[in-house]
Amino acid sequence: MKKLKLNSEKVRAELQRINKTQTWLADQMKTTRQNISEMLKRGSARSAERIGDVLGIEPKDLII
């Protein structure tokens, strides 16, 4: 069975669409920009939940 992974390209595209940065996302999630970068690199389904909450997107739409 394939492991669920965060689709970092979708996250980046959504940030661009709403004219926000990874730094903004980090502020919203009360974490650092470095942690956001790591989430986007190694993103798990758990990351998708947290990011989806901030962006107002269903986590399932951020998973590949």
HULIN-V434736 format. One record per residue. N is the residue number from 1. RES is the residue in three letters. SS is DSSP state (@ for helix, = for strand, . for the rest). PSI is psi in degrees with one decimal (* if undefined). OMEGA is omega in degrees with one decimal (999 if undefined). Layout:
n:N res:RES ss:SS psi:PSI omega:OMEGA
n:N res:RES ss:SS psi:PSI omega:OMEGA
//
This chain:
n:1 res:MET ss:. psi:135.6 omega:-178.1
n:2 res:LYS ss:. psi:135.8 omega:178.4
n:3 res:LYS ss:. psi:136.1 omega:178.2
n:4 res:LEU ss:. psi:138.8 omega:-176.5
n:5 res:LYS ss:. psi:144.7 omega:176.7
n:6 res:LEU ss:= psi:133.3 omega:176.3
n:7 res:ASN ss:. psi:93.2 omega:-174.9
n:8 res:SER ss:@ psi:-31.0 omega:178.5
n:9 res:GLU ss:@ psi:-38.7 omega:177.5
n:10 res:LYS ss:@ psi:-39.7 omega:178.6
n:11 res:VAL ss:@ psi:-48.1 omega:180.0
n:12 res:ARG ss:@ psi:-41.7 omega:179.2
n:13 res:ALA ss:@ psi:-40.9 omega:179.5
n:14 res:GLU ss:@ psi:-41.2 omega:176.6
n:15 res:LEU ss:@ psi:-42.1 omega:178.8
n:16 res:GLN ss:@ psi:-41.6 omega:-179.2
n:17 res:ARG ss:@ psi:-40.4 omega:-178.2
n:18 res:ILE ss:. psi:9.2 omega:176.1
n:19 res:ASN ss:. psi:46.3 omega:178.0
n:20 res:LYS ss:. psi:162.2 omega:-177.2
n:21 res:THR ss:. psi:170.6 omega:174.4
n:22 res:GLN ss:@ psi:-30.7 omega:176.5
n:23 res:THR ss:@ psi:-43.3 omega:176.2
n:24 res:TRP ss:@ psi:-46.0 omega:178.9
n:25 res:LEU ss:@ psi:-43.4 omega:178.3
n:26 res:ALA ss:@ psi:-43.7 omega:178.4
n:27 res:ASP ss:@ psi:-43.7 omega:-179.8
n:28 res:GLN ss:@ psi:-34.4 omega:-178.3
n:29 res:MET ss:@ psi:1.1 omega:-179.9
n:30 res:LYS ss:. psi:50.4 omega:177.8
n:31 res:THR ss:. psi:-173.0 omega:-179.9
n:32 res:THR ss:. psi:161.1 omega:176.7
n:33 res:ARG ss:@ psi:-34.1 omega:177.9
n:34 res:GLN ss:@ psi:-40.7 omega:177.7
n:35 res:ASN ss:@ psi:-38.0 omega:177.4
n:36 res:ILE ss:@ psi:-44.3 omega:178.2
n:37 res:SER ss:@ psi:-43.3 omega:178.0
n:38 res:GLU ss:@ psi:-41.7 omega:178.2
n:39 res:MET ss:@ psi:-41.5 omega:-178.9
n:40 res:LEU ss:@ psi:-30.6 omega:177.5
n:41 res:LYS ss:@ psi:-46.9 omega:-171.9
n:42 res:ARG ss:@ psi:11.6 omega:-169.7
n:43 res:GLY ss:. psi:131.5 omega:177.7
n:44 res:SER ss:. psi:176.5 omega:176.5
n:45 res:ALA ss:@ psi:-34.1 omega:178.4
n:46 res:ARG ss:@ psi:-41.4 omega:176.6
n:47 res:SER ss:@ psi:-39.4 omega:179.8
n:48 res:ALA ss:@ psi:-38.1 omega:177.9
n:49 res:GLU ss:@ psi:-49.4 omega:-177.6
n:50 res:ARG ss:@ psi:-45.7 omega:-178.9
n:51 res:ILE ss:@ psi:-41.9 omega:178.1
n:52 res:GLY ss:@ psi:-39.7 omega:177.7
n:53 res:ASP ss:@ psi:-45.2 omega:-178.2
n:54 res:VAL ss:@ psi:-42.1 omega:-176.0
n:55 res:LEU ss:@ psi:-7.5 omega:-178.7
n:56 res:GLY ss:. psi:35.1 omega:-178.9
n:57 res:ILE ss:. psi:141.8 omega:175.1
n:58 res:GLU ss:. psi:129.3 omega:179.0
n:59 res:PRO ss:@ psi:-35.6 omega:-179.4
n:60 res:LYS ss:@ psi:-24.2 omega:178.3
n:61 res:ASP ss:@ psi:-8.1 omega:179.6
n:62 res:LEU ss:@ psi:7.3 omega:-176.4
n:63 res:ILE ss:= psi:139.9 omega:175.0
n:64 res:ILE ss:. psi:* omega:999
//
